[in-house]
């Protein structure tokens, strides 16, 4: 259900972005996305966790902040970012926090026929999942490990140095052993994945 909803939202967002605009046709921007610039992006989105580490966890809202450098000679953006999401447990009145820090590489698919710029992105970094056990001991529990992801999105100019960004993101997580109140629980490492949709604003600056 969550997956169908997210795919529907992605499709609707990209369809609306692709609608022809008379204003855009009459006044094409002097596109700074092909210059050597810095980009600052803030996004909000919805994600859900699957696999062993996502057992009994449903989706939730969160946000990301990304800083990137636009390379002038080739259609690439290199950057770093971080994000935090709050995911709900299915049957309990509690939530799981997901903190991620990552580096990313974005390949831009420029076109002279459209102001919109589709792109693909790869990212790799570290993520930490933390929650409080609702039953039994009520301990503070966490696990952390490697997170690798891929994204497909579109950069939609709305001003000369401002864009709207819509993106779908998939990541794979290799989480380490659980830590409960500072004690490591051996042989409890698990893997999982996330899927989500993001929408945000990109600001370009010299």
Secondary structure, 3 states (H helix, E strand, C coil): CHHHHHHHHHHHHHHHHHCCCHHHHHCCCCCHHHCCCEEEEEEEEEEEEEEHHHCCEEEEEEEEEEEEEEECCCCEEEEEEEEEEEEEECCCCCEEEEEEEEEEEEEEECCCCCCCEEEEEEEEEEEEEEEECCCCCCCEEEEEEEEEEEEEEEEEEEECCEEEEEEEEEEEEEECCEEECCEEECCCCEEEEEEEEEEEEEEEEC
